[in-house]
Amino acid sequence: MTDYRWGKDKPACLVIFLDAERGCPTVAKLLANLLRQAVQQKKSLSRSMRNAFDLHRNDQRLPEDECLSLLKTEVMLLLRSFPGVFIMVDALDEHLGLLREFLHALFQLPPKVKYFFTSKNLSSIASVLQPDFRIQIDAQDDDLRRYVQRRLEALPRLKELVDKENRESLCKTVVAKAKKT
């Protein structure tokens, strides 16, 4: 039986969740996230990759442009070792200021990398992506209501502040506002 845990015979599947509530990431942080995920799928690392991790672990900061260059190189090398790579970026619309720079870095990755983006239907994104295949998915009222309820339950501080009656009112308001956008 083949051991697929190390990315030896299977493609890498990497996911980036952009969330405005967590602040604006840098391109270097996003690439570092991809690198971390890819490394977790590999059995061994190159010497240069180990050196890069040692620098980080020892908190030896590199200048931003040098760090970004190193990350790009290491991500490229590591992704080439997989038979295929799929990168899913969720909520691309959450950080429009980062959009062009981040997509530029992504599209410099090896040609075998395939992308899947989720986003609101915004012209600023459509003009940059020029997608080969586009699917429009419209959330239904129940989908939005369940999402808001889950977020309210997941955030302890909000759960304390908003009682059950007000949660339902808040859900209705969010669903109504979402229909207008």
The 8 nearest C-alpha neighbors of each residue, nearest first, counted from 0:
[[1, 2, 3, 8, 4, 7, 5, 9],
 [2, 0, 3, 8, 4, 7, 9, 5],
 [1, 3, 4, 0, 5, 7, 8, 6],
 [4, 2, 5, 6, 1, 8, 7, 9],
 [5, 3, 2, 6, 40, 41, 7, 42],
 [4, 6, 41, 40, 42, 7, 3, 2],
 [7, 5, 9, 40, 41, 8, 4, 3],
 [6, 8, 5, 9, 3, 81, 41, 4],
 [9, 7, 6, 3, 82, 10, 81, 5],
 [8, 10, 6, 7, 82, 3, 11, 81],
 [11, 9, 83, 84, 82, 81, 6, 12],
 [10, 12, 84, 85, 13, 6, 83, 81],
 [11, 13, 85, 86, 84, 10, 14, 87],
 [12, 14, 86, 85, 87, 36, 11, 33],
 [15, 13, 87, 86, 88, 16, 12, 33],
 [14, 16, 88, 89, 87, 17, 13, 29],
 [17, 15, 89, 88, 18, 14, 90, 91],
 [18, 16, 90, 89, 93, 15, 91, 19],
 [17, 19, 20, 21, 93, 16, 90, 22],
 [18, 20, 21, 22, 93, 23, 17, 94],
 [19, 21, 18, 22, 23, 17, 93, 94],
 [22, 20, 19, 18, 23, 24, 17, 16],
 [23, 21, 19, 20, 24, 18, 94, 17],
 [22, 24, 19, 94, 25, 21, 97, 18],
 [25, 23, 28, 22, 26, 29, 27, 97],
 [24, 26, 28, 27, 29, 23, 97, 101],
 [25, 27, 29, 28, 101, 30, 24, 100],
 [26, 28, 67, 30, 25, 29, 31, 70],
 [29, 27, 31, 25, 26, 30, 32, 24],
 [28, 30, 32, 26, 31, 27, 25, 33],
 [29, 31, 33, 27, 32, 28, 34, 26],
 [32, 30, 28, 34, 29, 33, 27, 35],
 [31, 33, 29, 35, 30, 34, 28, 36],
 [34, 32, 30, 36, 31, 35, 37, 13],
 [33, 35, 31, 37, 32, 36, 74, 38],
 [36, 34, 32, 38, 33, 37, 31, 39],
 [35, 37, 39, 33, 34, 38, 13, 32],
 [36, 38, 34, 40, 39, 35, 33, 11],
 [39, 37, 35, 41, 40, 36, 34, 44],
 [38, 40, 36, 37, 41, 35, 5, 42],
 [39, 41, 5, 6, 37, 38, 4, 36],
 [42, 40, 5, 38, 39, 6, 43, 37],
 [41, 43, 5, 40, 44, 39, 6, 38],
 [44, 42, 41, 45, 38, 5, 40, 49],
 [45, 43, 48, 49, 46, 42, 41, 38],
 [44, 46, 48, 47, 49, 43, 77, 50],
 [45, 47, 49, 48, 50, 44, 51, 43],
 [48, 46, 50, 49, 45, 51, 73, 44],
 [47, 49, 51, 45, 50, 46, 44, 52],
 [48, 50, 46, 52, 51, 47, 53, 45],
 [51, 49, 53, 47, 48, 52, 46, 54],
 [50, 52, 48, 54, 49, 53, 47, 55],
 [51, 53, 55, 49, 54, 50, 56, 48],
 [54, 52, 50, 56, 55, 51, 57, 49],
 [55, 53, 59, 51, 57, 52, 56, 58],
 [54, 56, 58, 52, 53, 57, 59, 51],
 [57, 55, 53, 58, 54, 52, 59, 51],
 [56, 58, 54, 55, 59, 53, 52, 60],
 [59, 57, 55, 56, 60, 54, 53, 61],
 [58, 60, 54, 57, 55, 61, 56, 53],
 [61, 59, 58, 62, 55, 54, 66, 63],
 [60, 62, 66, 65, 63, 59, 64, 54],
 [61, 63, 65, 64, 66, 60, 67, 68],
 [64, 62, 66, 65, 67, 61, 27, 68],
 [63, 65, 67, 66, 62, 68, 61, 69],
 [66, 64, 68, 62, 67, 63, 69, 61],
 [67, 65, 63, 69, 64, 68, 61, 62],
 [68, 66, 70, 64, 27, 65, 69, 63],
 [67, 69, 65, 71, 66, 70, 64, 72],
 [70, 68, 66, 72, 67, 71, 65, 73],
 [71, 69, 67, 73, 72, 68, 74, 66],
 [72, 70, 68, 74, 69, 73, 75, 67],
 [71, 73, 75, 69, 70, 74, 76, 68],
 [72, 74, 76, 70, 75, 71, 77, 69],
 [73, 75, 77, 71, 76, 34, 72, 70],
 [76, 74, 72, 78, 73, 77, 108, 71],
 [77, 75, 73, 79, 74, 78, 72, 80],
 [76, 78, 74, 79, 80, 75, 73, 37],
 [77, 79, 80, 75, 81, 76, 74, 84],
 [80, 78, 76, 77, 81, 75, 109, 82],
 [79, 81, 78, 77, 82, 76, 7, 6],
 [82, 80, 83, 79, 78, 10, 6, 11],
 [83, 81, 10, 9, 80, 8, 84, 79],
 [84, 82, 10, 81, 111, 11, 112, 85],
 [83, 85, 112, 11, 10, 12, 113, 111],
 [84, 86, 12, 113, 112, 114, 11, 13],
 [87, 85, 13, 114, 14, 12, 113, 115],
 [86, 88, 115, 14, 116, 114, 15, 13],
 [89, 87, 15, 116, 14, 16, 115, 117],
 [88, 90, 117, 16, 91, 116, 17, 15],
 [91, 89, 118, 92, 117, 17, 93, 16],
 [90, 92, 118, 93, 89, 117, 88, 17],
 [91, 93, 90, 118, 94, 95, 119, 124],
 [92, 94, 19, 91, 90, 18, 17, 95],
 [95, 93, 96, 92, 97, 98, 91, 23],
 [94, 96, 98, 97, 92, 93, 91, 99],
 [97, 95, 94, 98, 99, 100, 23, 93],
 [98, 96, 95, 94, 100, 101, 99, 26],
 [97, 99, 95, 101, 96, 100, 102, 94],
 [98, 100, 102, 101, 103, 97, 127, 96],
 [101, 99, 103, 102, 98, 97, 104, 26],
 [100, 102, 104, 98, 103, 99, 26, 97],
 [103, 101, 105, 99, 104, 100, 106, 98],
 [102, 104, 100, 106, 101, 105, 99, 107],
 [105, 103, 101, 102, 107, 106, 100, 108],
 [106, 104, 102, 107, 103, 108, 101, 30],
 [105, 107, 103, 108, 104, 102, 109, 110],
 [106, 108, 104, 105, 103, 109, 110, 75],
 [107, 109, 106, 105, 75, 110, 112, 104],
 [108, 110, 111, 112, 75, 107, 79, 78],
 [111, 109, 112, 108, 113, 107, 106, 79],
 [110, 112, 109, 83, 113, 84, 82, 79],
 [113, 111, 84, 110, 85, 109, 83, 114],
 [114, 112, 85, 84, 86, 111, 115, 110],
 [115, 113, 86, 87, 85, 116, 112, 88],
 [114, 116, 87, 86, 88, 117, 113, 85],
 [117, 115, 88, 87, 89, 114, 118, 91],
 [118, 116, 89, 90, 91, 88, 115, 119],
 [119, 117, 90, 91, 92, 120, 116, 89],
 [118, 120, 121, 92, 117, 90, 91, 124],
 [119, 121, 118, 122, 125, 124, 135, 92],
 [122, 120, 123, 124, 119, 125, 92, 118],
 [121, 123, 125, 124, 126, 120, 127, 119],
 [124, 122, 126, 121, 125, 127, 95, 120],
 [125, 123, 127, 122, 126, 121, 128, 92],
 [124, 126, 122, 128, 127, 123, 129, 121],
 [125, 127, 124, 123, 128, 122, 129, 121],
 [128, 126, 124, 125, 129, 123, 99, 98],
 [129, 127, 130, 125, 126, 124, 102, 131],
 [128, 130, 125, 127, 126, 131, 124, 132],
 [131, 129, 128, 132, 133, 125, 127, 126],
 [132, 130, 129, 133, 128, 134, 114, 115],
 [131, 133, 130, 134, 129, 115, 135, 128],
 [132, 134, 130, 135, 131, 129, 116, 136],
 [135, 133, 136, 132, 117, 137, 130, 120],
 [134, 136, 137, 133, 120, 119, 117, 118],
 [137, 135, 134, 138, 139, 119, 120, 133],
 [136, 138, 139, 135, 142, 140, 119, 134],
 [137, 139, 142, 136, 143, 140, 141, 177],
 [138, 140, 142, 141, 137, 143, 144, 174],
 [139, 141, 143, 142, 144, 174, 138, 175],
 [140, 142, 144, 143, 139, 145, 138, 146],
 [143, 141, 139, 145, 140, 144, 138, 146],
 [144, 142, 146, 140, 141, 145, 174, 147],
 [143, 145, 141, 147, 146, 170, 142, 140],
 [146, 144, 148, 142, 143, 147, 141, 149],
 [145, 147, 143, 149, 144, 148, 142, 150],
 [146, 148, 150, 144, 149, 145, 170, 151],
 [149, 147, 145, 151, 146, 150, 144, 152],
 [148, 150, 152, 146, 151, 147, 153, 145],
 [151, 149, 153, 147, 152, 148, 146, 154],
 [150, 152, 148, 149, 154, 153, 158, 157],
 [151, 153, 149, 150, 154, 158, 148, 155],
 [154, 152, 150, 151, 149, 155, 158, 157],
 [153, 155, 157, 151, 156, 152, 158, 150],
 [156, 154, 158, 157, 153, 159, 152, 151],
 [155, 157, 159, 158, 154, 160, 161, 151],
 [158, 156, 160, 159, 155, 154, 161, 151],
 [157, 159, 155, 156, 161, 160, 152, 151],
 [160, 158, 156, 157, 161, 155, 162, 154],
 [159, 161, 157, 158, 156, 162, 155, 165],
 [162, 160, 158, 159, 157, 165, 166, 163],
 [161, 163, 165, 164, 166, 160, 158, 159],
 [164, 162, 166, 165, 167, 161, 158, 168],
 [163, 165, 166, 167, 162, 168, 161, 169],
 [164, 166, 168, 167, 162, 163, 161, 169],
 [167, 165, 169, 163, 168, 164, 161, 162],
 [166, 168, 170, 169, 165, 164, 171, 163],
 [167, 169, 165, 171, 166, 170, 172, 164],
 [168, 170, 166, 172, 167, 171, 165, 173],
 [171, 169, 167, 173, 172, 168, 144, 147],
 [172, 170, 168, 174, 169, 173, 175, 167],
 [171, 173, 169, 175, 170, 174, 176, 168],
 [174, 172, 176, 170, 175, 171, 177, 169],
 [173, 175, 177, 171, 172, 176, 140, 143],
 [174, 176, 172, 178, 173, 177, 171, 179],
 [177, 175, 173, 179, 178, 174, 172, 180],
 [178, 176, 174, 179, 180, 175, 173, 143],
 [179, 177, 175, 176, 180, 174, 140, 173],
 [178, 180, 176, 177, 175, 174, 173, 172],
 [179, 177, 178, 176, 175, 119, 120, 174]]
